[in-house]
Amino acid sequence: MWNYNFYVYITTNRDKSVLYVGVTNDLTRRLDEHRHNTDAKSSFTGKYHCYYLVYYEHYTHIEHAIEREKQIKKWRREKKDALIASTNPEWRFLNKEINDD
């Protein structure tokens, strides 16, 4: 079995009032897609402007990443907030850090 790069990530809007949890094999590309969907009312991230990255985890197996994504999606907001704060206590937007790599 091949090992690859997969990411579970959380994005938010400018006010940090809405969270979106997703999984991807290319975080930079996916963040660009979210940003270009701004105002696309048919997508959650477009409707709520959730394209500011505040958290991500790296996996080498897609099965583990999908399992983790599903787990986090079931959590209450408070638990998601605590997860973000565990590695990003100031809730900085991490998009530029990802795009610089």
LODO-655480 format. One record per residue: x, y, z of N, C-alpha, C in turn. Coordinates in steps of 0.02 Angstrom, whole numbers, plus 50000, padded with zeros to 5 digits. Each point is the difference from the previous one (the first is absolute). Example, Ala and Ser with C-alpha at 12.3 -4.5 7.8 and 13.67 -1.06 7.14 Angstrom:
2
[atom [50660 49716 50390] [49955 50059 50000] [50045 50060 50000]]
[atom [49982 50053 49964] [50042 50059 50003] [49961 50055 50037]]
This chain:
101
[atom [50042 49940 50000] [49958 50060 50000] [50044 50062 50000]]
[atom [49982 50049 49960] [50038 50062 49993] [49982 50048 50056]]
[atom [50050 50038 50021] [49988 50054 50048] [50000 50066 49963]]
[atom [49951 50041 50016] [49993 50065 49969] [49989 50053 50053]]
[atom [49989 50060 49978] [49985 50055 50046] [49926 50016 49996]]
[atom [49968 49997 50058] [49930 50018 50007] [49993 50045 50060]]
[atom [49952 50045 49997] [49991 50049 50053] [49927 50004 50020]]
[atom [49989 50000 50065] [49935 50020 50028] [50010 50072 50021]]
[atom [49953 50042 49982] [50010 50071 50013] [49936 50033 50023]]
[atom [50008 50057 50033] [49943 50040 50022] [50011 50071 49974]]
[atom [49949 50025 49966] [50000 50070 49978] [49943 50037 50035]]
[atom [50006 50066 49999] [49949 50041 50031] [49991 50063 49958]]
[atom [49952 50041 50019] [49989 50064 49966] [50040 50054 50037]]
[atom [49998 50060 49975] [50039 50055 50029] [49982 50012 50074]]
[atom [49936 49993 50016] [49977 50011 50069] [50011 49940 50046]]
[atom [50021 49945 49971] [50012 49938 50037] [49936 49973 50031]]
[atom [49944 50012 49967] [49935 49979 50027] [49974 49935 49970]]
[atom [50031 49977 49945] [49979 49939 49967] [50062 49957 49988]]
[atom [49994 49934 50009] [50055 49955 49987] [49982 49950 49945]]
[atom [50049 49983 49960] [49993 49949 49949] [50056 49949 50009]]
[atom [49983 49936 50002] [50049 49946 50006] [50002 49963 49934]]
[atom [50061 49989 49974] [50007 49965 49937] [50061 49956 49999]]
[atom [50008 49963 49945] [50058 49957 49990] [50023 50009 49927]]
[atom [50066 49999 49989] [50027 50010 49933] [50069 49967 49994]]
[atom [50022 49991 49939] [50068 49975 49989] [50046 50057 49979]]
[atom [49973 50060 49992] [50040 50058 49981] [49970 50062 50034]]
[atom [50027 50017 50057] [49972 50053 50041] [50003 50068 49965]]
[atom [50055 50015 49968] [50006 50064 49965] [49946 50007 49946]]
[atom [49993 49949 49959] [49950 50001 49947] [49930 50007 50028]]
[atom [49986 49962 50053] [49933 50000 50030] [49983 50069 50029]]
[atom [50047 50032 50032] [49988 50067 50027] [49986 50049 49943]]
[atom [50036 49993 49945] [49988 50043 49942] [49929 49988 49973]]
[atom [49980 49937 49998] [49932 49985 49976] [49948 50032 50045]]
[atom [50010 49995 50066] [49952 50032 50046] [49998 50075 49988]]
[atom [50057 50031 49992] [50002 50072 49990] [49965 50021 49935]]
[atom [50008 49960 49949] [49968 50016 49936] [49925 49985 50000]]
[atom [49977 49963 50050] [49928 49987 50007] [49964 50053 50041]]
[atom [50036 50053 50019] [49969 50053 50038] [49938 50025 49962]]
[atom [49947 50007 50036] [49936 50022 49972] [49965 49946 49959]]
[atom [50028 49941 49996] [49965 49945 49967] [49951 49970 50050]]
[atom [49939 50022 49997] [49950 49981 50050] [49985 49925 50001]]
[atom [50021 49964 49949] [49987 49928 49998] [50048 49961 50043]]
[atom [50056 50030 50021] [50047 49964 50042] [50001 50032 50070]]
[atom [50010 49958 50050] [50001 50024 50069] [50054 50052 50010]]
[atom [50060 49985 49975] [50055 50048 50011] [49989 50065 49962]]
[atom [49968 49996 49942] [49985 50061 49963] [49946 50041 50034]]
[atom [49948 49966 50022] [49944 50034 50033] [50022 50036 50063]]
[atom [50044 49967 50039] [50020 50028 50065] [50070 50029 50000]]
[atom [50032 50003 49941] [50067 50030 49993] [50051 49966 50046]]
[atom [49999 49934 50002] [50045 49961 50043] [50062 49979 49960]]
[atom [50046 50045 49992] [50062 49982 49965] [50062 50021 50038]]
[atom [49993 50015 50064] [50058 50017 50042] [50019 49937 50040]]
[atom [50059 49974 49985] [50024 49939 50033] [50021 50016 50072]]
[atom [49974 49962 50048] [50020 50009 50070] [50028 49937 50031]]
[atom [49993 49943 49966] [50024 49937 50029] [50008 49948 49944]]
[atom [50051 49957 50008] [50006 49943 49954] [50041 49945 50033]]
[atom [49989 49939 49978] [50037 49941 50021] [50023 49963 49937]]
[atom [50058 49970 50003] [50028 49963 49943] [49992 49925 50011]]
[atom [49983 49965 49947] [49994 49927 50000] [50033 49972 49938]]
[atom [50022 49937 50003] [50029 49967 49941] [49952 49949 49969]]
[atom [49946 49985 50034] [49950 49953 49974] [49932 50035 49997]]
[atom [49968 49997 49944] [49935 50034 49991] [49948 49973 50048]]
[atom [50002 49936 50015] [49951 49971 50045] [50002 50033 50069]]
[atom [50061 50013 50024] [50008 50032 50066] [49975 50072 49998]]
[atom [50015 50034 49945] [49979 50070 49993] [49923 50005 49998]]
[atom [49969 49956 49962] [49926 50002 49995] [49968 49983 50067]]
[atom [50029 49951 50034] [49974 49981 50066] [50004 50059 50049]]
[atom [50056 50035 49998] [50009 50058 50045] [49953 50057 49981]]
[atom [49992 50012 49935] [49954 50052 49978] [49929 49986 50026]]
[atom [49977 49939 49992] [49933 49982 50023] [49994 50008 50076]]
[atom [50053 49982 50036] [50000 50007 50073] [49992 50074 50020]]
[atom [50040 50043 49971] [49999 50071 50017] [49933 50031 49980]]
[atom [49972 49981 49943] [49937 50028 49977] [49943 49987 50050]]
[atom [50005 49945 50036] [49947 49983 50049] [50006 50040 50065]]
[atom [50056 50030 50011] [50012 50036 50063] [49958 50064 50004]]
[atom [49986 50019 50062] [49969 50065 50014] [50050 50055 49987]]
[atom [49976 50060 49990] [50042 50057 49984] [50054 50010 50053]]
[atom [49983 49993 50064] [50048 50012 50054] [50061 49954 49994]]
[atom [49988 49937 49981] [50055 49953 49994] [50044 50017 49940]]
[atom [49970 50022 49946] [50038 50021 49941] [50042 50062 50017]]
[atom [49970 50047 50036] [50036 50060 50021] [50062 49981 50041]]
[atom [49992 49952 50046] [50056 49978 50042] [50054 49967 49958]]
[atom [49980 49961 49950] [50049 49968 49956] [50041 50053 49963]]
[atom [49967 50049 49973] [50035 50054 49965] [50048 50036 50047]]
[atom [49975 50017 50059] [50040 50037 50049] [50060 49960 50025]]
[atom [49997 49934 49996] [50055 49958 50024] [50064 50011 49960]]
[atom [49994 50019 49936] [50059 50012 49959] [50003 50072 49974]]
[atom [49945 50035 50005] [49995 50067 49973] [49959 50043 50048]]
[atom [50027 50014 50060] [49961 50034 50052] [49974 50068 49980]]
[atom [50033 50034 49954] [49978 50067 49979] [49954 49996 49939]]
[atom [49987 49941 49976] [49958 49990 49941] [50025 50041 49941]]
[atom [50067 49999 49991] [50029 50035 49942] [49977 49965 49936]]
[atom [49993 50038 49947] [49984 49971 49935] [50066 49974 49971]]
[atom [50001 49936 49984] [50062 49965 49981] [50010 49995 49924]]
[atom [49957 50030 49961] [50003 49993 49927] [50068 50018 49972]]
[atom [50028 50055 50021] [50065 50022 49972] [50055 49951 50018]]
[atom [49997 49970 50059] [50051 49951 50020] [49997 49939 49955]]
[atom [49941 49979 49982] [49992 49942 49957] [50022 50016 49929]]
[atom [49980 50058 49976] [50017 50020 49931] [50074 50016 49990]]
[atom [50036 50014 50054] [50071 50015 49995] [50042 49936 49993]]
[atom [49972 49943 50020] [50037 49937 49997] [50010 49976 49929]]
